[in-house]
Amino acid sequence: MDRQSKFWYLKHFNIFEGMDDASMEQVNQMSSMSTIRSQQPLYFPDQPTQAVFFLKEGHVKISRLAEDGKEMILDVLGPGEIFGELSFSGSDETSGELAQALDDAVICTMKKEDFESLLKMKPELNFEVTKRIGLRLRRFQERISEMVFKDVRKRIAAFLVRYAEEFGKIKGGIITIKMHLSHQEIALLVGAARQTVTTTLNEFRSKGLIDFSRQGFVIKQLPELQKLSQ
């Protein structure tokens, strides 16, 4: 990616909005931009994360792996999100996370020490970073609450509502989500068996609430899904 394109992406990244061109030039020099192909990992659980990542385009899955190899998906991130932030939490140990692109993604990468220097130069960024980390934590807490208090059908409906609101694009009352999660990945997110997810999604499709393919989801009746998620 050429330098001009990188500067443009950084300038239009949410947390850098309002920064003057001189400050943005410093950020530009501190960072590198790259395109990550679908399903390509960015880092592994056994590798210390010595960088902070800014997601400009695409989607990234953050998960943990148990000793038996079972995966637990913590979150799915979209454009404007920060991840790898545990690398500047005061510990040099690995976060234990696996980060993997779900589709082709544009990523800005900054070394831990450079990001720490940036925060010292621009303390106002601390608020934006903290806010975004807090939003991720709240999303995770909401999912845990759903697993405790809602049945599987409601959890799957809640998943569809949440992802429509976070990642969907609406046109003519139809919401399109161009991000494909496998039924197994959805099952890991909602705490259900893969077959249950497949059966429930097919039920919703037969009722005309949704459609889905390898390219993503189409939400046709968001209000009905919202009722089912309650």
ABEGO torsion letter per residue (X at the ends): XBAAAAAAAAAABAAABGBBAAAAAAAAAABBBBBBBBGBBABBAABBBABBBBBABEBBBBBBBBAAGBBBBABBBBBGBBBGAAAAAGBABBAGBBBBBABBBBBBBBBAAAAAAAAAABAAAAAAAAAAAAAAAAAAAAAAAAAAABBAAAAAAAAAAAAAAAABBBBGGBBBBBBBBBAAAAAAAAGBBAAAAAAAAAAAAAAGABBBBAAEBBBABAAAAAAAAX
